[in-house]
Structure formats: structure tokens, C-alpha cells
């Protein structure tokens, strides 16, 4: 094998100086066939041909390749080692060395790694959006310490495609009501609604993926889109790069924003902090296409072309429930009370991110703060409103002694109950006192109870008396009569005038 320098000399002598092959062979000491070979070849860097030495593993190479493919699809802890595969080959008649099997497996893994790296590399087209044209949405996650507990949060990420202004809002779950509430707040912060929204194929938006861009959009999601008058555009399946801007926001938030998050007292504090952080970063991040301006500067211009935000979308999720005989409904492993008059009847439950509402016959009959139970091994919580059970207590006053809903009574009510239950018929008196809340405000009844307790001997009549004094209306001033209604001739009380009606034949 000759080196590259000699090949260069041979080619220069023949093609540039015109020396014949016989002369070149005499001067270099090479045979004429060798000189002719390097003049005719296009390979200017001569190399030894790769050796293909026979091996005892050749007859088993396809079998070993199939085994390696099979093991690569198994869980890491369930895969067979190369030594185990070598032992299996010995059972098939292989009599070669283990080193040859290990080298074959090592080369196979290297080829798979290279193929995987090359497969993942694709070409993309840079995108450009007009102001107000589109926004991108995606869900992410983050960890925060709330009320002393480290909680995993589901974070809604929005990003305006033109100005690159972004917004984050955290929730407990990724359900419909959270998605709708996130849009309400995002459009409030952005100052308007773009023309188009770019989403992936999340279950809260897409019920079924068809061919190409064909989608069966969720009906409730479509209602929200119609309310805000923008067009929903869905990416191709497993094509997250089609909304790469918001994907970058998710990555940056996970690696930067949440790493420096302080501790919070409530989820509202988390969202207030996130909104402040987003607006602050707009002021410092340079726009990628306009390096002399910040994201906030470009957003101020884009806001002018956004459609004005309409009223918030009423983004509840409706569920039909039946009230139990204990005046409770079950929702997400928790129980909520409703008025006793609706026991054993169906009603509609409207779930919002922060509250739930019970609707019966088109009327709001009850409302509770929503409780989230993250512990699936727990039976959940029961949320009572003692006012819902007043109708039952009127029929069953004895239930006041151990009724679970009445643990939520104000302290003054509990103290009065403790005194009245010592008397005969005290449970009936306490039931009548609680019934006053149906006719008067709770604060007025509580003040009346406090006045009765201060007197030393409280009773139902005493509480009612104190309540009547509080609610007694001031007598109006007498009316001023006009001159036309003034009495000029006052009548006299003369009963003798009635004697004229008796006649003269009347006996005295």
C-alpha cells in the first residue's frame, strides 16, 4: 500500500507533465499495473480493504440479532444479559468464545444508537406569525409548596405567536373547567383574543382523531371557542414541534421558573405569583426577531389588533346527581350537602375550578367551595351546611344532640344549645331558634342570642324578644294634612239625637 503523497506525485507526473507509465514505473519502482491502477481509480486516499474474517458466530448472527431486538423491547430489569444469551447460544451448538458474542452485541447496540440519532433529526421550516394572528396552548406541570405540603400542579401555558408574550396559570387537574378558566384569565392578561388557537390533541378538546386534520371536537370545548370567536387549529398526532413556541415555555418553566418558587399559602397565591413573574419577564426577555426590543414592547403593539375580550365564558362542567336520603351528593369522592327538601331527587351539578353549584328546576339551590382530594386511598371529605337540615330538625328535634351538620354552628349557637338541651323540651326550643334563620339574617339572630346569653337565663322566647327589638321598625312621623282636609265644624257627641229615631210611642 502506497501513501497519499506518492499517489499525488504519480498523478501529477502523468496528467500534468505527460510522463508515460513506463517512465513512472521505472522512477518509483512500482509495477506498471500498479501505476495504471492508481491513475484509473477515483479514490485518491488509498486504504486497505475491510477484512471480512470468518467467525464461528456467523451461523448464529441472525439468531443473536433477533434476541437482541427482543430484549431491547423489554423492561430494563427484565432483560437478559449478554452472558445469558451466550449460554443460550451454547445450547444451540455454538462453540466460540464469549468475547466474540460480547463484541457482536456491542456493535449492534452502537448501530441502533446511531440509527436512532439519525432518525430523530428532521428538517423544519421557520414560522412567522402576524400580530394578533394566533396563540399556542399546552399543559405542563410543576411542583410547589402550598400550606406546608409539596403538591404537583397542572400548569396551563399560553403564548402569543407574534409578540412571544406568555402566561401561566396553575390548577390541580387538567379537566374542562380548568381549561376554560385558564382561557378566561389568559385573554384578560393578553388584553384581547387572537384569531386562531393552536392546540395538541388533548382529550379535553378532541374526542376522536381522524385522518389528516380531521377531528371530532369536544362539544363543550367548541362552545368555548364559539364564545371567544377564534378558530381552533389542532396539530398532527405526535407532532409537538408544530407548536414549538409554547413547548419551549413549558421547558423553560420546568427548568427555571419553578426551581426558584417560594412557599405559598394557597393556590391563589401561586397564580398571583405566576402572573407577576410572567409580566416581569416580558420586560427583560428580548424578542427573537427584533433584538432591540423586549417582548413587552412588541406585545403593546400586538394588543392593539387583538379582538376585545367579551365577558368570561361560563366554563362549568355539568353532571347529573341524585341526592341521598341524608341530603348529600357525591362528587370526586367528596360529599356535599343540599337542602332537605330535595332529598332523594335528581339535580344538576355545575363544577367550577373553585366552587360547585347545585341546580334544580333551573334555580340555584346550594353552593359549596370545591374540595380536591389527592389521596386516592382516603374516603374523602363531607362538607355540610347546617342550614340545609333545618326542615328535618323541625320534625326531628332530637337529632340536634348528635347531628354531624350542626358541628359547624357558630359558637354562640352551640353555647345556647348546651344550655337548652339540659331542660325538658330544650331540643324543640333550640330547633325553633335555628328556624329563625329562615326568616331573619344569621347575624341578627346571633346578636339576639348573645343578648339573651348576657341576661343569664336564655330561652326561645327571650331570643325572639331580643330579635324583635333589634328588628323593630321606627314609627313614621305623622302626615301633614292639607288645608282642604281641615275640619272647620267639629261634630258633637250628642246621643239625644237618636231619640228622634224612636218615635213618640216609645216607653221610657
C-alpha positions in Angstrom: 0.0 0.0 0.0 1.4 3.4 -1.1 0.7 6.6 0.8 -1.3 9.6 -0.4 1.8 11.7 -1.2 3.1 9.1 -3.7 -0.3 8.9 -5.4 -0.2 12.7 -5.8 3.2 12.5 -7.4 2.2 9.8 -9.8 -0.9 11.6 -10.9 1.0 14.9 -11.3 3.7 13.3 -13.4 1.3 11.6 -15.8 -1.6 14.1 -16.1 0.3 17.4 -15.8 3.8 16.6 -17.1 2.8 13.9 -19.6 5.3 11.2 -18.4 4.5 7.7 -19.7 3.5 4.9 -17.4 6.8 3.0 -18.2 8.9 6.0 -17.1 6.8 6.5 -13.9 7.2 2.8 -13.0 11.0 2.9 -13.5 11.3 6.0 -11.3 9.1 4.8 -8.5 10.0 1.2 -8.5 6.3 0.2 -8.9 5.0 -2.2 -11.5 3.2 -0.7 -14.5 -0.1 -2.4 -13.4 0.1 -0.7 -10.0 0.8 2.7 -11.6 -2.1 2.1 -14.1 -4.4 1.2 -11.2 -3.8 4.4 -9.2 -4.2 6.5 -12.4 -7.5 5.0 -13.3 -9.1 4.9 -9.8 -11.1 7.8 -8.4 -10.1 7.0 -4.8 -7.2 9.5 -4.0 -6.8 8.2 -0.4 -5.8 4.5 -0.7 -6.9 2.3 2.1 -6.7 -1.4 2.9 -10.0 -3.2 2.1 -12.0 -4.0 5.2 -11.4 -7.5 6.4 -14.3 -10.0 6.5 -12.8 -12.8 8.5 -14.9 -15.8 9.0 -16.2 -16.4 12.5 -17.8 -19.2 14.4 -20.7 -16.8 15.2 -21.6 -16.3 11.5 -24.1 -19.1 11.6 -25.8 -17.7 14.7 -25.6 -14.0 13.9 -29.3 -13.7 12.8 -30.5 -15.6 15.9 -28.5 -13.4 18.2 -29.8 -10.3 16.3 -33.3 -11.4 16.9 -32.6 -12.0 20.6 -31.1 -8.5 21.0 -34.2 -6.9 19.3 -36.5 -8.9 21.7 -34.5 -7.9 24.8 -34.4 -4.2 23.8 -38.2 -4.1 23.9 -38.4 -5.5 27.5 -38.2 -3.6 30.7 -34.7 -2.8 31.8 -34.9 -5.1 34.9 -36.3 -8.0 32.8 -33.7 -8.0 30.0 -31.3 -10.9 29.7 -27.6 -10.1 30.0 -25.1 -10.9 27.2 -23.7 -13.8 29.3 -27.2 -15.3 29.5 -27.5 -15.0 25.7 -24.1 -16.6 25.3 -25.2 -19.5 27.5 -28.4 -19.9 25.2 -26.1 -20.0 22.1 -24.1 -22.8 23.7 -27.3 -24.8 23.9 -27.8 -24.3 20.2 -24.3 -25.7 19.4 -22.2 -22.5 19.3 -18.6 -23.4 20.4 -17.0 -20.0 20.0 -15.8 -17.5 22.7 -17.8 -15.2 24.9 -15.7 -12.2 23.8 -16.9 -12.6 20.2 -20.6 -12.6 21.4 -20.0 -9.5 23.5 -18.3 -7.7 20.7 -21.2 -8.5 18.4 -23.7 -7.2 20.9 -21.7 -4.1 21.5 -21.6 -3.3 17.7 -25.3 -4.0 17.4 -26.1 -1.5 20.2 -23.9 1.1 18.6 -25.7 0.7 15.2 -29.1 1.1 17.0 -27.9 4.2 18.8 -26.6 5.8 15.6 -29.8 4.9 13.7 -31.9 6.4 16.5 -30.0 9.6 16.5 -30.3 10.0 12.7 -34.0 9.1 12.7 -34.7 11.9 15.2 -33.0 14.5 13.1 -35.5 16.2 10.8 -35.7 19.4 8.9 -38.1 22.2 9.8 -39.4 25.4 8.3 -39.2 28.6 10.4 -42.6 30.0 11.1 -43.7 33.7 11.2 -47.0 35.0 12.5 -48.7 38.3 12.0 -49.7 40.3 15.1 -52.9 39.0 16.6 -53.0 36.0 14.3 -52.5 33.1 16.7 -51.7 31.8 20.2 -50.4 28.5 21.3 -51.5 26.4 24.3 -50.2 23.4 26.1 -50.3 21.8 29.5 -47.3 21.3 31.7 -46.6 20.5 35.3 -44.7 22.0 38.2 -44.1 21.4 41.9 -44.9 24.0 44.6 -45.1 24.0 48.4 -48.6 25.1 49.4 -49.6 25.3 53.1 -46.6 23.2 54.0 -47.3 20.4 51.5 -45.4 19.8 48.3 -48.0 19.5 45.6 -47.8 18.7 41.9 -49.7 21.2 39.9 -51.0 21.2 36.3 -50.0 24.4 34.6 -51.7 25.9 31.6 -49.2 27.6 29.3 -50.3 30.3 26.7 -48.0 32.1 24.3 -48.8 34.8 21.6 -47.1 33.6 18.5 -46.2 37.1 17.3 -45.1 39.0 20.3 -44.0 35.9 22.3 -45.8 37.1 25.4 -46.6 34.1 27.6 -48.9 33.4 30.5 -49.0 30.6 33.1 -51.8 29.5 35.4 -51.8 26.6 37.8 -54.6 24.1 38.7 -55.0 20.8 40.5 -56.3 18.9 37.4 -56.5 19.3 33.6 -60.3 18.9 33.4 -62.6 21.0 31.2 -63.5 23.6 33.8 -59.8 24.3 34.5 -59.1 24.7 30.7 -62.0 27.2 30.3 -60.9 29.2 33.4 -57.4 29.3 32.1 -58.6 30.9 28.8 -60.6 33.5 30.7 -57.5 34.6 32.6 -55.2 34.4 29.6 -57.3 36.6 27.4 -57.6 39.0 30.3 -53.9 39.3 30.7 -53.2 39.5 27.0 -55.8 42.2 26.6 -57.8 40.5 23.9 -58.4 37.4 21.8 -56.3 36.4 18.8 -57.8 35.0 15.6 -56.6 31.4 16.0 -55.5 29.0 18.7 -53.1 26.2 18.2 -53.5 23.0 20.3 -52.3 19.5 20.5 -54.9 16.7 20.5 -55.7 16.8 24.2 -58.7 14.8 25.4 -60.5 17.9 26.8 -60.6 19.3 23.2 -60.6 16.4 20.8 -62.9 13.4 21.2 -61.5 11.5 18.3 -58.6 11.9 15.8 -59.4 11.2 12.2 -57.3 11.2 9.1 -55.1 14.1 8.5 -56.6 17.2 10.1 -60.0 15.6 10.6 -61.0 16.0 14.3 -64.2 15.3 16.3 -64.0 18.3 18.6 -65.5 18.1 22.1 -68.8 19.8 22.2 -68.1 21.8 25.3 -64.7 23.0 24.0 -66.4 24.0 20.8 -68.8 26.1 22.8 -66.0 28.0 24.4 -64.3 28.5 21.0 -67.6 29.9 19.6 -67.9 32.2 22.7 -64.5 33.8 22.1 -64.8 33.8 18.3 -61.5 32.3 17.4 -60.6 29.3 15.3 -59.1 26.2 16.9 -56.3 24.5 15.0 -55.0 21.1 16.1 -51.5 19.8 15.4 -50.9 16.5 13.7 -50.6 13.5 16.0 -47.3 13.3 17.9 -46.1 16.5 16.2 -45.4 18.8 19.1 -42.9 20.8 17.0 -45.9 22.4 15.3 -46.4 24.5 18.4 -42.8 24.7 19.4 -43.0 28.2 20.9 -45.2 27.1 23.8 -43.3 23.8 24.2 -40.2 26.0 24.8 -42.2 27.9 27.5 -43.1 24.6 29.2 -39.4 23.6 29.2 -38.2 26.9 30.5 -40.7 27.0 33.3 -39.9 23.5 34.4 -36.1 24.2 34.4 -36.1 27.7 35.7 -39.3 29.3 37.0 -40.4 26.5 39.3 -36.9 26.0 40.6 -37.0 29.3 42.4 -40.6 29.3 43.5 -41.2 30.4 47.2 -43.7 28.7 49.5 -47.4 29.7 49.3 -50.4 29.8 51.5 -53.0 28.9 48.8 -53.4 28.2 45.1 -54.5 31.8 44.6 -51.1 33.0 45.8 -49.4 30.6 43.4 -51.3 32.1 40.4 -50.8 35.7 41.6 -47.0 35.0 41.7 -47.1 33.3 38.3 -48.8 36.3 36.7 -46.4 38.7 38.2 -43.4 36.6 37.1 -44.7 36.4 33.5 -45.2 40.2 33.2 -41.8 40.8 34.8 -40.0 38.5 32.4 -41.7 40.3 29.4 -39.8 43.3 30.4 -36.4 41.6 30.3 -36.6 39.0 27.5 -35.5 40.2 24.1 -37.8 39.4 21.1 -36.1 36.7 19.0 -36.8 38.5 15.7 -36.4 42.1 17.0 -33.3 42.0 19.2 -33.5 45.7 20.1 -37.0 45.4 21.6 -38.4 43.4 24.5 -41.4 41.1 24.5 -43.3 43.7 26.4 -42.6 46.3 23.7 -43.9 44.1 20.9 -46.9 42.9 23.0 -48.1 46.5 23.4 -48.3 46.8 19.7 -50.0 43.4 19.2 -52.6 44.1 21.9 -54.0 46.9 19.6 -55.0 44.4 17.0 -56.5 41.8 19.3 -60.2 41.4 19.4 -61.6 42.9 22.6 -62.3 40.2 25.2 -66.0 39.5 25.8 -67.5 38.5 29.1 -65.9 35.5 30.7 -67.1 32.1 29.4 -69.3 30.3 31.9 -67.0 27.3 31.9 -68.7 24.8 34.1 -69.0 21.0 33.7 -72.5 19.7 34.2 -73.1 16.3 35.9 -76.5 14.8 36.9 -76.6 13.6 40.5 -79.2 12.1 42.8 -79.5 13.4 46.4 -79.2 10.7 49.1 -81.6 10.4 52.0 -79.0 12.2 54.1 -79.2 15.2 51.8 -75.8 14.6 50.3 -74.4 14.2 46.8 -71.1 12.5 45.9 -68.6 14.2 43.6 -65.0 13.2 43.1 -65.0 11.1 46.3 -66.3 14.0 48.4 -69.8 14.7 49.7 -71.7 18.0 49.7 -75.0 18.8 51.4 -78.1 20.2 49.7 -81.4 21.5 51.2 -83.5 18.7 52.8 -86.5 19.4 50.5 -84.5 17.9 47.6 -83.7 14.6 49.3 -83.9 11.6 47.0 -84.4 13.8 44.0 -82.2 14.3 40.9 -80.4 17.6 40.3 -77.7 19.2 38.1 -74.3 19.8 39.5 -72.1 22.5 37.9 -68.4 22.1 38.6 -66.2 25.2 38.5 -62.5 25.4 39.4 -63.1 26.9 42.8 -66.8 26.0 43.6 -69.6 23.7 42.8 -73.3 24.7 42.3 -76.4 22.6 42.6 -79.2 23.5 40.2 -82.8 22.1 40.5 -85.6 23.2 38.2 -83.4 26.0 36.8 -82.8 27.5 40.2 -79.5 27.6 42.2 -80.3 25.8 45.5 -76.9 25.3 47.0 -73.2 26.3 46.6 -70.0 25.0 48.2 -66.3 25.7 47.9 -64.8 22.8 45.9 -62.6 20.4 47.7 -59.9 18.4 46.0 -58.9 15.0 47.4 -55.5 14.0 46.1 -55.2 10.9 48.4 -57.0 8.0 46.5 -56.8 5.8 49.5 -58.9 8.2 51.5 -62.7 8.1 51.6 -62.9 11.9 51.0 -64.5 14.7 53.0 -68.1 15.7 53.8 -68.9 19.3 53.5 -72.1 20.3 55.4 -74.2 23.5 55.5 -76.3 23.2 58.7 -79.0 25.4 57.2 -79.8 22.7 54.7 -81.1 20.5 57.6 -83.4 22.9 59.3 -86.5 21.4 57.8 -85.5 18.0 59.1 -84.8 19.3 62.6 -88.3 20.8 62.8 -89.7 17.3 62.5 -86.9 15.6 64.4 -85.5 18.0 67.0 -83.7 15.2 68.9 -81.2 15.0 66.0 -79.6 18.2 67.3 -77.8 16.3 70.0 -75.5 14.3 67.7 -76.3 15.7 64.3 -73.0 16.0 62.3 -74.0 19.0 60.3 -74.5 21.1 63.5 -70.9 20.8 64.4 -70.5 23.8 62.1 -72.8 26.1 64.2 -71.4 29.4 65.4 -70.0 29.4 69.0 -72.9 31.4 70.4 -75.4 28.9 68.9 -73.5 26.0 70.4 -73.4 27.6 73.8 -77.2 28.3 73.7 -77.8 24.7 72.6 -75.7 23.4 75.5 -77.9 25.3 78.0 -81.3 24.5 76.3 -80.6 20.7 76.0 -80.4 20.5 79.8 -84.1 21.4 80.0 -87.1 19.4 79.3 -88.1 20.2 75.7 -84.9 22.1 75.1 -84.3 20.4 71.8 -87.6 21.7 70.5 -86.8 25.2 71.7 -83.3 25.1 70.0 -84.9 23.8 66.8 -87.3 26.8 66.8 -84.4 29.2 67.5 -82.5 27.8 64.5 -85.6 28.2 62.3 -85.4 31.9 62.9 -82.5 32.0 60.4 -85.0 31.2 57.7 -86.9 34.5 58.3 -84.0 36.7 59.6 -80.4 37.2 58.8 -78.0 34.9 60.6 -76.1 37.9 62.0 -79.3 39.4 63.6 -80.2 36.0 65.2 -76.6 35.7 66.5 -76.8 39.1 68.1 -80.1 38.3 69.7 -78.7 35.0 71.1 -75.7 36.9 72.5 -78.0 39.4 74.2 -80.1 36.6 75.7 -77.0 34.8 77.0 -75.8 38.0 78.7 -79.1 38.2 80.6 -78.3 34.9 82.2 -81.5 32.9 81.6 -81.7 32.4 77.8 -84.8 30.8 76.3 -86.6 30.7 73.0 -89.0 33.5 73.9 -86.1 35.6 75.2 -84.2 35.2 71.9 -87.3 36.1 69.9 -87.9 39.1 72.1 -84.4 40.4 71.6 -84.7 39.8 67.9 -87.9 41.7 67.7 -86.4 44.6 69.5 -83.5 44.6 67.0 -85.7 44.5 64.0 -88.5 46.8 65.3 -89.2 49.5 62.7 -89.1 53.2 63.7 -92.6 54.7 63.6 -93.0 57.2 60.8 -93.7 60.8 61.5 -97.4 61.9 61.3 -98.6 63.1 58.0 -99.2 66.8 57.4 -102.7 67.3 56.1 -103.6 70.0 53.5 -105.9 72.9 54.2 -108.7 71.3 52.1 -108.8 68.4 54.6 -109.0 70.7 57.7 -112.2 70.1 59.8 -114.0 73.5 60.3 -117.1 72.3 62.2 -116.4 69.6 64.7 -119.3 67.2 65.4 -120.6 67.0 68.9 -121.2 63.8 70.9 -125.0 64.2 71.5 -126.8 60.8 72.0 -130.2 62.5 72.4 -130.4 62.8 68.6 -131.0 59.1 68.4 -134.3 59.6 70.4 -135.8 61.2 67.3 -135.5 57.9 65.5 -137.5 56.0 68.2 -140.7 57.9 67.7 -143.2 59.2 70.3 -144.7 55.8 71.1 -141.6 54.6 72.8 -142.0 53.9 76.5 -139.3 55.2 78.8 
